Amino acid sequence: MTETMPWVTEAWESVETRYRIKSVLYEQKTDFQHMMLVDSHAYGKMLLLDGFVQTTERDEFFYHEMMAHVPVLAHPNPENVLIIGGGDGGVLREVLKHSGVKKATVVEIDPAVVDFSKKFLPGISSGAFDDPRTRLVFDDGARFVKNTQNRYDVVIVDSSDPVGPAQILFSAGFYRDLSGIMNPEGIMTRQTGSLQMQPGEQKQAGDLLKVLFTHVAFYVFTVPTYIGGLFSTVFCSNAVDPETPGYEELNKKVTDTGLSTRYYNAGIHKGAFHIPNFFRERLS
């Protein structure tokens, strides 16, 4: 960004995305990353970590709803949920909409992200950090997973891209440790990047995870401010087939839960696993 041109630029190797902004609201260099909050014309407040958009006021629900509700509603009895990353509180907010969830543990490496989000983006967490079911742990996600004695029904890896402190969260060792802390019917999901701009992430994750899990499937959804627009997540379980439950059963679960969402619904859930042909070919 320059003083004469009120734009913030997200720069990839061969593509740049620019957002016109009103002002820079806050900037901080933490022990782990550079954080910047800007007020944009199109998306309201935007949080960038190391120059990459993480979340915005106006499209955060696309990502947070799909990361949370797909695994939680696919699980037959999701009582204990682990979120790796997720310091903005958006995935936590959505997970806690399910009354059957008794405990949700958030493991965030950078305390500044949580403090920053609670202060400047309180609408994203909407008080979720204060819910009595929430346990907030400041630790390296890989270290926590390696050392914990707890077992989880749903694990959601809500990390940034595989650079900097998040890089280890994409490794074979981390996935192996994750598989060891899941209950027999456990489900793990993690973001695997843009279909257009990060094709290697999906193939690498799929190859590593198929060694550890019986069921590995990708689902896709739109996030307007993530590069390329079409975003991917991988679903893994040794017991739960992502094709289940069927639409009618899933829709009943959504209705019975009284779930209030802006993007997610049972049809979107089922349709998200019907991935494009070019993506199928890439994974094979």
Beta strands, then each sheet from edge to edge (+ up, - down):
strand 1: 7-11
strand 2: 16-29
strand 3: 34-40
strand 4: 44-49
strand 5: 52-56
strand 6: 80-85
strand 7: 103-108
strand 8: 134-138
strand 9: 152-158
strand 10: 182-194
strand 11: 215-222
strand 12: 230-237
sheet 1: 1+ 2- 3+ 4- 5+
sheet 2: 8+ 7+ 6+ 9+ 10+ 12- 11+
end
